[in-house]
Amino acid sequence: MALENFPTDLNGKYVEHTHLLSSDRAGWDKLSLIHELEPAGEMPEVFLPAHSLVICLGDFQGSFLLDGQWHHEQYSQGDIAFVAAGELFPRVKIDREVPLLELFLSPDSLVGGIGEIVSPKVKLESHFRLRDPLIQQMGLALKTELEIAGKDSKLYANSMATALGAHLLQRYGSKDAVVKENRGGLSPYQLRVVVEYIHNHLDCELTLNTLASLIEISPHYFASLFKQSTGLSPRKYITQHRLEKAKTLLRQRNIAIA
């Protein structure tokens, strides 16, 4: 969702936002992106069901109505506003047209991605202005991928959603988050189930979500434990064995190369 509910200019007249880019048609499920020109004007308060990050791509003054008083913030390129899911984005005024990059991260995907290493009850802390170069670079990378790959950017976006969720929890999670660690890797049974599945489906799309679901743990946690067990990330392990399989098939003269 974009922050565009009934925007008005500074004289109270309705104005439309100009969307330069949107992930709506790309099929992203854990994360959505909007690149837009935010007009000068005022927007009412709005309930945000997703973790929302607004990355500033220009300079402007933003004013927020908090507890009946206006609070003013001067934003420059790279500044970020972060409002956690379930919180109210306050009434806001913007003094000039400015390009914004907006990311909306599903709370379910955040818990589902790393629920095993951080308590799902963890609360993220909102910030109306912060500097976080990693979030900025993630946003720009997602924008570039969407521009180049379009509908083929879904896998990249889902992976970045997991990384973004991990970063938000680490940097902006409440201090009472409970962190659990497992240094032993996957159990022999879990490893056998996953490895057998990989070898039997080398010609298929093998995602972290698919592999993690085989042993009922989160994709992020699975990737960490798999690397502890094999010394390779899931992607490298799959690529290595696909190459070995290809070599074997190429040696069989009765099979066409295609």
C-alpha positions as CSV (number, residue, x, y, z in Angstrom):
1,M,0.0,0.0,0.0
2,A,1.2,3.5,-0.7
3,L,0.8,6.5,1.5
4,E,-1.7,8.1,-0.9
5,N,-5.1,8.0,0.9
6,F,-6.9,11.2,-0.3
7,P,-3.9,13.4,-0.6
8,T,-4.6,17.1,-0.9
9,D,-2.4,20.1,-1.7
10,L,-1.6,22.9,0.7
11,N,-4.9,24.6,-0.3
12,G,-7.0,21.5,0.4
13,K,-7.5,20.4,-3.2
14,Y,-7.2,16.7,-4.1
15,V,-3.9,15.8,-6.0
16,E,-2.9,12.5,-7.6
17,H,0.4,10.7,-7.0
18,T,2.6,9.9,-10.0
19,H,3.7,6.2,-9.8
20,L,7.0,5.8,-11.7
21,L,7.3,2.1,-10.8
22,S,5.3,-0.5,-8.9
23,S,5.7,-4.2,-8.0
24,D,2.0,-4.8,-8.2
25,R,2.1,-6.8,-11.4
26,A,5.4,-8.6,-10.6
27,G,3.8,-11.1,-8.3
28,W,6.0,-10.3,-5.2
29,D,4.4,-11.9,-2.2
30,K,6.5,-10.9,0.8
31,L,7.4,-7.4,-0.2
32,S,6.0,-4.6,-2.3
33,L,7.7,-1.6,-3.8
34,I,6.4,1.8,-5.1
35,H,8.6,4.5,-6.7
36,E,6.6,7.7,-6.9
37,L,6.6,11.4,-7.0
38,E,5.0,12.5,-3.8
39,P,3.2,15.9,-4.4
40,A,3.4,18.8,-2.0
41,G,0.4,18.6,0.2
42,E,-1.2,16.9,3.2
43,M,-2.3,13.3,3.8
44,P,-4.5,12.0,6.6
45,E,-3.4,9.5,9.2
46,V,-3.6,5.9,7.9
47,F,-3.3,2.4,9.5
48,L,-0.4,0.4,8.2
49,P,-0.8,-3.4,8.1
50,A,2.7,-3.8,6.8
51,H,6.1,-2.7,8.0
52,S,6.6,0.4,5.9
53,L,9.8,2.1,4.9
54,V,9.9,5.4,3.0
55,I,13.3,6.1,1.4
56,C,13.8,9.8,0.5
57,L,15.3,10.4,-3.0
58,G,15.3,14.2,-2.6
59,D,15.2,17.0,0.0
60,F,12.0,18.3,1.6
61,Q,10.4,19.2,5.0
62,G,7.9,16.8,6.5
63,S,5.6,17.7,9.3
64,F,3.8,15.1,11.5
65,L,0.8,15.7,13.7
66,L,1.6,13.9,17.0
67,D,-0.5,14.2,20.1
68,G,-2.2,17.3,18.7
69,Q,1.1,19.1,17.9
70,W,3.0,19.5,14.6
71,H,6.5,18.1,14.6
72,H,8.8,19.2,11.8
73,E,11.6,17.1,10.2
74,Q,14.0,18.2,7.5
75,Y,14.7,15.3,5.2
76,S,17.5,14.8,2.6
77,Q,18.3,12.2,0.1
78,G,18.9,8.8,1.9
79,D,16.8,9.6,5.0
80,I,14.3,6.9,5.8
81,A,11.0,6.9,7.7
82,F,10.1,3.6,9.2
83,V,6.7,2.7,10.7
84,A,6.1,-0.7,12.1
85,A,3.1,-2.8,11.1
86,G,0.0,-2.2,13.2
87,E,0.9,1.4,14.0
88,L,-0.8,4.5,12.8
89,F,1.1,6.6,10.3
90,P,0.2,10.2,11.5
91,R,-1.2,13.0,9.5
92,V,1.6,14.4,7.5
93,K,2.4,17.5,5.4
94,I,5.1,17.8,2.7
95,D,6.3,21.2,1.6
96,R,7.4,20.3,-2.0
97,E,7.2,17.5,-4.6
98,V,9.7,14.8,-3.9
99,P,10.6,11.4,-5.3
100,L,10.1,8.6,-2.8
101,L,10.9,4.9,-2.8
102,E,8.4,3.0,-0.6
103,L,8.9,-0.6,0.7
104,F,6.1,-2.6,2.4
105,L,7.2,-5.8,4.2
106,S,4.6,-8.3,5.3
107,P,4.7,-9.0,9.1
108,D,3.9,-12.7,8.3
109,S,6.9,-13.1,6.0
110,L,9.1,-11.4,8.6
111,V,8.1,-14.0,11.3
112,G,8.0,-16.8,8.9
113,G,11.4,-16.0,7.6
114,I,13.3,-16.0,10.8
115,G,10.8,-17.0,13.5
116,E,13.1,-19.8,14.7
117,I,15.9,-17.5,15.6
118,V,14.0,-14.5,17.0
119,S,10.8,-14.7,19.1
120,P,7.8,-13.8,16.9
121,K,6.6,-11.6,19.7
122,V,9.4,-9.1,19.1
123,K,8.2,-5.5,18.5
124,L,9.9,-3.3,16.0
125,E,10.4,0.4,16.9
126,S,9.2,3.0,14.5
127,H,11.5,6.0,13.5
128,F,10.3,9.1,11.7
129,R,13.8,9.8,10.4
130,L,16.8,7.6,10.4
131,R,19.9,6.9,8.3
132,D,20.5,3.3,7.3
133,P,22.8,2.8,4.3
134,L,22.0,-0.9,4.1
135,I,18.2,-0.3,3.8
136,Q,18.8,2.4,1.3
137,Q,21.0,0.1,-0.9
138,M,18.4,-2.8,-0.5
139,G,15.7,-0.4,-1.8
140,L,17.7,0.8,-4.7
141,A,18.7,-2.8,-5.6
142,L,15.1,-3.9,-5.5
143,K,14.1,-1.0,-7.7
144,T,16.8,-1.8,-10.3
145,E,15.9,-5.5,-10.3
146,L,12.2,-4.7,-10.9
147,E,13.1,-2.3,-13.7
148,I,15.3,-4.9,-15.4
149,A,13.6,-8.2,-14.7
150,G,9.9,-7.3,-14.2
151,K,7.9,-10.4,-13.4
152,D,11.1,-12.5,-13.2
153,S,12.2,-10.5,-10.2
154,K,9.9,-12.4,-7.7
155,L,12.6,-14.8,-6.4
156,Y,15.1,-12.0,-5.9
157,A,12.4,-9.9,-4.1
158,N,11.5,-12.7,-1.7
159,S,15.1,-13.3,-0.8
160,M,15.6,-9.6,-0.2
161,A,12.5,-9.6,2.0
162,T,14.0,-12.2,4.3
163,A,17.3,-10.2,4.5
164,L,15.4,-7.0,5.1
165,G,13.4,-8.6,7.9
166,A,16.5,-9.9,9.6
167,H,18.1,-6.5,9.4
168,L,15.0,-4.8,10.9
169,L,14.8,-7.2,13.7
170,Q,18.5,-6.9,14.5
171,R,18.6,-3.1,14.4
172,Y,15.2,-2.0,15.4
173,G,13.7,-4.8,17.4
174,S,12.8,-4.4,21.1
175,K,15.6,-5.3,23.5
176,D,13.6,-8.2,25.0
177,A,13.8,-10.2,21.8
178,V,14.7,-13.8,22.6
179,V,17.4,-15.1,20.4
180,K,17.9,-18.9,20.0
181,E,21.0,-20.5,18.5
182,N,21.7,-23.9,17.1
183,R,25.3,-24.6,16.3
184,G,24.9,-28.2,15.3
185,G,23.5,-27.8,11.8
186,L,20.7,-30.0,10.5
187,S,20.1,-33.4,12.1
188,P,21.2,-36.4,10.0
189,Y,17.6,-37.2,9.2
190,Q,16.8,-33.6,8.2
191,L,20.0,-33.4,6.0
192,R,19.1,-36.7,4.3
193,V,15.6,-35.6,3.5
194,V,16.8,-32.3,2.0
195,V,19.7,-33.8,0.0
196,E,17.6,-36.6,-1.4
197,Y,15.0,-34.1,-2.5
198,I,17.6,-31.9,-4.2
199,H,19.2,-34.7,-6.1
200,N,15.8,-35.9,-7.3
201,H,14.7,-32.5,-8.4
202,L,17.8,-30.9,-10.0
203,D,15.8,-30.0,-13.1
204,C,13.2,-28.0,-11.0
205,E,13.2,-24.6,-9.4
206,L,14.6,-25.3,-5.9
207,T,13.8,-22.4,-3.6
208,L,14.7,-21.9,0.1
209,N,11.0,-22.0,0.9
210,T,10.5,-25.4,-0.8
211,L,13.5,-27.0,0.9
212,A,12.8,-25.5,4.3
213,S,9.2,-26.7,4.2
214,L,10.4,-30.3,3.9
215,I,11.7,-30.2,7.5
216,E,9.3,-27.5,8.7
217,I,11.7,-24.7,9.6
218,S,12.0,-21.2,8.2
219,P,14.0,-20.5,5.0
220,H,16.5,-18.2,6.8
221,Y,17.1,-20.7,9.6
222,F,17.4,-23.5,7.1
223,A,20.0,-21.7,5.0
224,S,22.2,-21.2,8.1
225,L,21.9,-24.8,9.4
226,F,22.4,-26.3,5.9
227,K,25.7,-24.4,5.5
228,Q,26.8,-25.6,8.9
229,S,26.1,-29.2,7.8
230,T,27.6,-29.1,4.3
231,G,30.0,-26.2,4.2
232,L,28.1,-24.7,1.3
233,S,25.1,-22.4,1.0
234,P,22.0,-24.1,-0.5
235,R,22.5,-22.2,-3.8
236,K,26.1,-23.3,-4.2
237,Y,25.3,-26.8,-3.2
238,I,22.5,-27.0,-5.9
239,T,24.7,-25.4,-8.5
240,Q,27.6,-27.7,-7.8
241,H,25.4,-30.8,-8.2
242,R,23.7,-29.5,-11.3
243,L,27.1,-29.1,-12.9
244,E,28.0,-32.7,-11.9
245,K,24.7,-34.0,-13.3
246,A,25.3,-32.1,-16.5
247,K,28.8,-33.6,-16.9
248,T,27.3,-37.1,-16.4
249,L,24.6,-36.5,-19.0
250,L,27.0,-35.1,-21.6
251,R,29.1,-38.3,-21.4
252,Q,26.0,-40.3,-22.6
253,R,26.4,-40.2,-26.4
254,N,22.8,-41.5,-26.9
255,I,21.3,-38.3,-25.5
256,A,21.0,-35.1,-27.4
257,I,22.9,-32.2,-25.9
258,A,19.7,-30.1,-25.8
